[in-house]
Amino acid sequence: MKKSYNSTDINQNQSQELSKKLYRSISEQAKRLDDARSCARTVVDLFSPNLLIQRKKLCEYCERLIFSDPILYGRKGEELLWRKGYYDVVSTSKKLKKKEYLPEEICHITAHINAGIGFYNHMLSKLQYNFNLNIESFIDFSLIHSANKDVKVEAVDWAKQSVHQCLIYLGDLSRYKLEIYPNWESALPLRYYLQAVSYKPDYGMPHNQMGTLAMNQNRFLEAVYHYMRCLSCKFPFEGTLNNLIALFDRNSKFLEQLPDKNVDGIIETEQSEKIKIFIARFLLIIDVWYFDKKVNKVYDLCHQTYKNLEECLTFTKVSTNSESGDSIETDYYQLNHLNGDKIFKIIVICLLCISKLQLSKSPQLSTAVAFTLGIYSQLLKNVSNRIREGVLNFPFNENVKGKTGNGILKDLMAGRKRCKSKLRRRKALKNESEDESELSEHEENYSSSSDSFISDDEEEDVLDVSSDEDFDIIKVSDESNSGTPKDILTNGLFNGATTPDQQNPEKTEEDLSKIVQFMDVNDILEIFTEETILQSIKILNDWLATDLEVIKSCGSNTASLLRQITHLLNLVNVNLLSPKMIGVGLKNTEIINKGLRIPLSEDILLKGVEILKVSQETLDWNYADKKSLSTKEEAVIRVIKLLYFGKFLTTLNETGISYDDGNNIFVCTLNDSKKDDDKDSKMLLDEFDSSASTTTCNGTITKSTSTPKLEGDSCSKSSGDVVGGQLNKMKHMGQLWLAAEVRALENRVGAGRTAALSPYLVLDADALIKYTFMVKQLVHSRKFIVLVPTAVVSALDDLKREKIEARDAIRWLESQFHRGNRFFRAQRPQERAPVPFIKYPKKKDKEMHVYIQIIECCHFLAEQQKGATDVVTLLIGNQNVLSNGENKEFSYVGLALSVGIAIEAITSFYGKWKKSKGKR
């Protein structure tokens, strides 16, 4: 009986035989390239015409092999193509070069790298076309069509992995360019690596490469972040662990090289140096926790690092000035302040440590959680203070009497109950059952069972809710709190622009929240957009929302943290449904109905992180693929998520947070007696003083040689004792938290010893001309609101022909005013108030006329803060004015004092400010 043959099997066998022959040819070609490479003596020898032809032929053969039989030879072909075609050439060039590449060598290597970038871009397009891959949402240079042919599932799986690998190769090739041109930006390789992470978040290889790329940036902070992200992935890179250990060793050596005396006691230490020390100490703590090392005095190190962070958060960006007066940031000032990106990485590193300690059930988990909550507290304070400063610097609309504000909080808490339109009510009755089923799991966790939101079916009916005559977003039922922002400000509720009323801080915070609701929505949204630290706060909220144990323990141990959360939530309660928002194209239904499910940039960066997976499960990743949000739109969605976190906290009795429907604010009812806080702080201060004599000055720690127990840990537990572990966590959390209260107490005591500095500073022409550098530092500090009166601008204009310094000052003012800065602005037309009980001279000379106009501006600012003292200080550049050396008939100082204005030489004020900075 004859055997029957299937034509398909015959073709498949023939194809496999051809693939085998092709693979053998490639192997022989690779061997010849290796032999030629080993014989090269210079970089130019690697690029002889013969070798160029052989490498090109190798790449063509590998491409044919990959696409002819991807299942059997795809991965082998990829590796041979990358290593023999591109990588070996670059690595051999590094070995053969002398000190630096010669111009001819640079040309050859650059051409080789560019050829590789072009080839892998071609590979990506071909993979997408041949295997019907939908990658345009992940890759910004992909095709938009495919071959639309049937492909085996195994081949598609390989193709998807190959796309990920091609992106890494493109990032590597771009990184090799940076080694030739070190002054180039690293944006291009980062672009490819980040796209690889977005496409396959479970693979850690791109993070390892980014860690290598950022090895010397920000004192290893960037590299540690990426290495830890790599190790937390489902498929980490094998060599990353050794890279991280080596990095921690280098960080420890840096700390050992610090001087024996207390580095924090060095006078006038530069900001960048203090931030380097903070990052080094922080990474030392992470080294202890991540590898679960048993060390002594970890509490002292945590406390010192916490204090360092508190100081570093006060630093502002330092900049140099070009000849034109513009502010330009240089590489030298890379670590001059902690921006939102650095803070974000610090927070993620802490969360990755907590996740690892949870898996190992380490007794150090409680300390790591407490330290992270301490950072959370500092971020809340920092952001709240900056928002307060921004709010008090904006002009308010006084024509809003009879309304209590325009916050969105009441709409979010009440759900659909405020929608009174008959059409919507009829449609709601019709689709009542459908609406209830469309609530997502995440929304149900954040809302009570009685609340429901507008369903997607009702979207067309509520696109213009602000125009509905029966629905007023701003109007509320409670009219008892009616008034204007000016009424609130002039009732003596604030002592200056940055210091709240110490006698009744709760009342102050409530009134400030009301002022926020009166503000123009675009003004307050601009403030939120600038606060990049809100991204880190949002991530911490996501973590806390999935760890009820930590939140509940906060209610019994760290009540002040919950009060800070409440205060920030009330500060961000603004009208996000206003049709007057500029630069926000989101519909009202997208804001209210889908806001929780829209991924933000921080969510995309942390996609796949284990400790945040629960909060990411409900995100609509397809929304991010279809639409990219602007920074203002992201700020709107971020505020919505912050407010929903507050709503979630109201469902937990342990937090003591509730919603006051009448005042449209969150309220924390936990005991917040200042007397009790100070008592606890004093107790902890005594505890830290008892161990201060043995604390190392540079933050280094020594390994314990006895028991695996932290020194000073009176409540250590075994890994199996769950009850004891919870007790430890609560106690350690309370201890570290009270350390922050100690610092706050020290600041309050220290503040009483030095004279308070005015929040408003007004400049005269001499101060701008003679002491421009002092003015610039006062402005960059963001601690004062610096104003330039109109009369001073006119005086500078008159002096520009006589003095070159006046022209420089005018150019700098123009650039600053054009750029916009809440802390530095010109006098507004309405900001002048006549000086009472003063008979204006009939014959005023020019100098006297300018001075009186300046005093009128200062008088207006002081009048806005009735009941407060030392609100405005006039800074002058001419010392003779204080002694009336140039005008015997008119008392400049007397006129200023008559309206409660402080007048001081700018050099004297600058010295006091510098001295107060040093004491802090």
Secondary structure, 3 states (H helix, E strand, C coil): CCCCCCHHHHHHHHHHHHHHHHHHHHHHHHHHHHHHHHHCCCCHHHHCHHHHHHHHHHHHHHHHHHHHCHHHHHHHHHHHHHHHHHHHHHHHHHHHCCCCCCHHHHHHHHHHHHHHHHHHHHHHHHHHHHCCCCCCCCCCCCCCCCCCCCCCHHHHHHHHHHHHHHHHHHHHHHHHHHHHCCCCCCHHHHHHHHHHHHHCCCECHHHHHHHHHCCCCHHHHHHHHHHHHHHCCCECCCCHHHHHHHHHHHHHHHHHCCCCCCHHHCCCCCHHHHHHHHHHHHHHHHHHHHCCCCECCHHHHHHHHHHHHHHHCCCCCCCEECCCCCEECCHHHCCCCCCHHHHHHHHHHHHHHHHHHHHHCCCCHHHHHHHHHHHHHHHHHHHHHHHHHHHHHCCCCCCCCCCCCCCCHHHHHHHHHHCCCHHHHHHHHHCHHHHHHCCCHHHHHHCCCCCCCCCHHHHHHCCCHHHCCCCCCCCCCCCCCCCCHHHHHCCCCECCCCCECCCCHHHHHHHHHHHHHHCCHHHHHHHHHHCCHHHHHHHHHHHHHCCHHHHHHHHHHCHHHHHHHHHHHHHCCCCCCCCCCCCCCCCHHHHHHCHHHCCCHHHHHCCCCHHHHHHHCCCCHHHHHHCCCCHHHHHHHHHHHHHHHHHHHCCCHHHCEEEECCCCEEEECCCCCHHHHHHHHHHHHHHHHHHHCCCCCCCCCCECCCCCCCCCCCCCCCCCCHHHHHHHHHHHHHHHHHHHHHHHHHHHHHHHHCCCCCCEEEECHHHHHHCHHHHHHHHHCCCCEEEECHHHHHHHHHHCCCCHHHHHHHHHHHHHHHHCCCCEEECCCCCCCCCCCCCCCCCCCHHHHHHHHHHHHHHHHHHCCCCCCCCEEEEECCHHHHHCCCCCCCCHHHHHHHCCCEEEEHHHHHHHHHHHHHHC
